[in-house]
Amino acid sequence: MTNETIKVLIIGSGPAGYTAAIYAARAGLKPVLYTGGQPGGQLTITNDVENFPGYPDGVNGPQMMVDLQKQAERFGTKINYGLVTSVDFSGYPHKVVVDEKHQLIAETVIIATGATAKYLGIPSEEAYANKGVSACAVCDGYFYRGKEVAVVGAGDSAAEESTYLANLVKKVHLFVRRDEMRASKIMQQRVLNTPNIEIHWNTETEEILGNGNEVTGVRVVDNKTGLKKEISIQGFFLAIGHKPNTEIFRGYIDMDETGYIKVLPGSTKTNIEGVFAVGDAADKVYRQAITAAGTGCMGALDAEKFLVAKEMEMAH
């Protein structure tokens, strides 16, 4: 095991991780960032980002991450390709293992590991990712103005995505697996009161149909009768939840039942001193690139404040 001491260690490389790096580097803290298994995070599977301020013509997701990486490096961030495989937050400073072999000693850790959208697991989802299949209505709904789309899910996020899309598209087909929704009563009421949402109960998605370039329809099966039917749509939205990538911190860091990291309100502080959580790993409400970047900035400022206080403590 190699031991290397780092002032600010950033785990993850989406908008939150890179923004934290930019702020920490400009504060002279020489941050070290590990990209994780999906360098650039969820935005690398998004073609067009049109809702990030400052890009009047939109920006390509992967390109935006390259820009952020260059900006972080320009101020002296050390960026390493590697996956954090385990942590030991039982004492101070913190111990972090990368790729199961390199041990790092970190005075502060900024967790920016993000979350991953849950998928149904059918091959056509992957084949049509970015060609009509999306896991974010707020990000991609605009591209389907005046078209017909489908949403899969039965919880609050499915209800939210459906009503959001209903304002933009001609018609929303909502596929619910059972004969009832899990969403809160008020959200269900909103769905039922929206005239251009059609709910398909007891419905499972069997296959997403397309012409190779884009989605043209979907084949569903009624799980009570076994009857199949094809519905013509141009967009297919998954709203069956997200899973935060926080498993390796379990046992040390306080989380909610889904695995989202709990932070002190109005800050990025976790229950462990010197460990901060930013971006989608700690945000199940907004989950946008711009909010992730905002908390990335907060995380770097919180870490800097912590280090200054530590130094003063040592001096006395």
N, C-alpha and C positions, 0 to 999 in steps of 0.2 A: 504493500500500500504506500502510495506517495502522500506525504502530508504537505499541504500548502495552506498558508493562512491568508484569508481574504477579508477585507473590511466589509464589502457589500457583495453578497452573492445573490444573483437573480436567477430564479429557476423558471424558465419559460420564455417564449419569444414572440408573443403576439403584440398588439398595440400597448398592452399594459406593461409587459416586460421591457420592451424597447423604450417606452417613455420613462420608466423608472431608471433605465440605464442612462438616458440622455441627461436627466436631472442629477443623478448621482455622479456621473462623470464630470459634469460642469462644476460640481461642488468639490472636485478634486479627490473624490473617494475611490478612484480606480476600480470601478465595479467589474465583476466577472460574471458573464451571462452564459448559462447553458441552455441550448436551444430546445432540448427535449425531442421527442419522437416525431413531432410535426413542426419543423422549423417554420416560423411565421404564423402558426396556429390556424384557427378556423378560417381566417381571411384568405388563406392560400387556396381554399376550395371555393372561393367566390370570384367570379369573373369581374363583375362591375360593381364598384362601390360608388354609389351616387349620393350618399347621405353624410359623407364626412366633410365638414366645413373646409373651405379653401380649395376645393377641386371643382370649379364650375362645370367642367366637362366630364366629371366622374374620373375614377382611377381604377386601374386593374388591381384586384386584391393582392396577388403575388408581387406586383411592381411596388405597391405601397409598402409592403413589408421589406423589400430590398432598400427602398428609400429610408425607412426608419432605421434599418440596420446600419446603413452608411452614416446616418446622422449620429447614431450612438457611437460608432467606431471613430468618427471624426474627433470626438471629445475624449477619446482614450478608453472606451469600453473594450474589454477583452472578450471576444465572442468565441465560444467553444461549441463544437458539435458534440453532444453527448446527452445521455439520459441519466437523470438522478434516480438511482435504484433503491436507496434507503437513506434514512436520516436518524440521527440520535439527538433529540432535543432535551435529554434528561439533565444536562449540565450546561455550564457556559464556559467557553464559547461553544458554538454549535458544530456538530460533526455531520458531514454530508458525504455520501458515497456516490460516485459517478461511474456508470457502466460496470458496477460491481467490483471495481478494482482501485479507483483513485479516491483516496480520502481527502476531503477538504475540511479545513477548520475555518468557520465563518463567524465573524463578530456580529454581523446582521445578515438575515436571510429575507429576501422578498419573494414570496410565492406568487408566481404568475402563470400557473399551469393550465388555467382555462377550463373549459368544459367541452364535452363532445355531444353533439346531437344524437339522440337514439334513432336508429333506423329499423325498418321492418325486417331487413335481412333477405330481400328478394333481389336477384341479380340485376333486374332492370332498373333498380334504384341507382346502382352504381353506373350502369351504362348511360343513364340520362341525367346524372348529376350535372348541374349547371346548364342542362339543355331542357329544363322544364321541371326538374325535381329540385326542391329547395326545403331547407329546414328553418327558414326565417322569412315570414310574411312581411315584416317591417322592412327587411333588406330588399326583397325581390318582388313584392306585390305590384309595385309601380309598372313593372314590365308587362303585366297581364291586363292592363286597362281594357275594359270592354270585352274580355274573353271569358271563357268558362274554366273554372279550376276546381280541384278537389282538395279537401283537407282531411287528414286522418288523425283521429284522437278523440278523447272523450272528457278530458279534464279542462281546467280553467284556461290553459294555454291554447287548446284547440278551439274553445269558445271565443277567446280573444282574437286569435288569428282569423277565424271565420268572419267575425263581425268587422274586423279591420279590412279584410279583403272585400267584403260585401260592398264597401264604399267605393271600391275601385273597379271591380269586375262586374260582368253581366250576371253571372250566377256562380254560387258556391255549392258544391256537393260535399256534405260532411258525412264521412263514413265512421259510424260508431259500432264497435264490436258487439256490444250487448244491447239490451232493449232499454237501457237508461244511460245517462251521462254521469260522470263523476264530478263534473264542474259544480261550483257553488250555485245555489238556486237563482241568484240574481243574474249570474252569467248565462245560465240556461235560458232564463226568461228573455234576455237580450237576443239570443240566437233564435228562439221561437218567434220573436216579434220582428225579425228581419225577413222581409218578404222574399228576398232573392237567395236565401239559404235553404237548401233542401236537405233534410237529415235522412240518411239511409241507415236504419237500425239493423242490428245483427248482421253487419256487413264486414267482410274481410277483403282486403286487396289481394288479388291473386297475381296480377301482372300489370305493369305499366306498359302501355303500348306506344309505339312511335315509329318514325320512318328512318331512324338512324341519326337524324339531325336534331329532331325535336319531339316532344311528347305530343301524341295526337289523341290518346284516350287511355282508358283504364278498364281492366276486366276485374269485376268483383264477384264474390260468391255470398249468397245468403246462407249464413251458417245454421239456420234452422231448417230450411227446405233443401239446401244444396243447389238451388238454382243459380246459374251464372248469367251475368249480363255485362255488356260493354257500354261504357258511357264515354261520349266524346268530350275531352278536355284538352287544354293547352298547358296547364300548370298543375303540378302535384306537390302539395305542401305537407310535410310531416310535422305533427305537433304532439308527439308522444313522449316529450320530455327531453331533458338534457342530463348528462351525468358529469358532475365535476371531476376533474382528474386530480383527486386528492387522496387516493387510497394509501400512498406511501407515508402520509402524515398522520394516519389513524393511530390513536393511542397517545399522541402528544398534543395535537391541536383540537380545540373544541369545534365540532361541526354540527349541523342540523341532521335530521334523519336521512336526508338525501345525500349528504356528504359535502354540502356547501360550507365553507369555513366561516365561523362566526367572528366578526370583528367588533371592536368597541365602537358604538355608533359615532359617526362623524370622524372616524379615523381608520387606519388600516391595521391597527394593533390587534394581535391575536392574544390568546391566554399565555403565550410563552414570550418572555422578555426578549426583545431583539428580533422577533420573527413577525413579519408583516405580510398581509395577504391582499392582493390587488386583482382587478379584472374579474373575469367570469368564474374563477374558482371561489369567489366570495360574493358573487352577484347573481341571484336567480331571478331578479326582477327586470332589469333593463337589458343586459346582455348585448350591448352595442359596442362597436369599435371606439366610439368617441367617449363613452362612459368608462370603458376599460382604460383608455389612455389617461383620462382624468384621475382615476384611482392610482395609476402607475406613478403619476407625478406626486400624489399624496404619500405613497409608499416610500418614495425616495426622500421626501422631506421629513417624514416620520423617522426613517432610518438615520438620517443625518443628525436630527435632534437627539436621538438616542445615543449616538456615538459621542457627541459633544458632552452630554451628561455623564457618560461612562468615563471619558477622559478626565473630567473635573473631579469625579469620584476617586479616580486613581491618583490624581495629583495631591489629594488631601491625606 
